[in-house]
């Protein structure tokens, strides 16, 4: 255990904590102030630590250039759908692996988790012809399916780890009372697993929201693009780079993630640090 009784140890601990905080939050601070800087100040050789003449021009550019609102709508639709479907599939799969014993269970788990060994691009190469054959290329449902394929193995293992901590005696007692397996899961196990459900949902949502590679490859039409590809193609290209507009658009695009996490953080922290059963 860390001893903070001496003044020197408290000083070192505080300095390390401040250094970590600056490392984590300075990019967010720089993103915010850059969104309010005018172009003349933004491209100065010696950067300023705060906007001397704050402007809202970049936000007007963010909403006026491209199709940011439609892209936000597409990202919300795809991310929420992928996170919800991923959570639904993973919760049943994780419970099956944790509480049932059948032949091939471990082999299926190893095979499922082995997908995480391969890089994103390699999985996309294998997934692309499948999405094409299903007629889902350049469609939001196709993009949703691709996100589920990648997020499902980790989500399943997260539920498996959580459900393994649920005492089997509770389930056996419910079976002795005549309750069916689905009723046991829905009325006994699932209500005490809300932190894990929220954690997996947030994992799937953030992975889908932050993706660029899959969305750039599987979506072609302008009206179906999500936030990542839309911002990249609108503000950063070979001819010109509008960093002020990109910063303002990034700040707007970060709002749904921040609001979602702020609303669900209590359950998210419980799910991550789960070590006991209610």
Secondary structure, DSSP 8 states (H G I E B T S, - for coil): -----SHHHHHHHHHHHHHHHHHHHHHHHHHHHHHHS-HHHHT-SS--SS-SS---HHHHHHHHSTTHHHHHHHHHHHHHHHHHHHHHHHHHHHHHHHH---TTHHHHHHHHHGGGGS-HHHHHHHHHHHHHHTT-TTSHHHHHHHHHHHHHHHHHHHHHHHHTTS-HHHHHHHHHTT--HHHHIIIIIGGGGHHHHHHHHHHHHHHHHH--HHHHHH--SGGG--HHHHHHHHHB-SS-B-HHHHHHHHHHHHHHHHHHHHHHHHHHHHHHT--S--
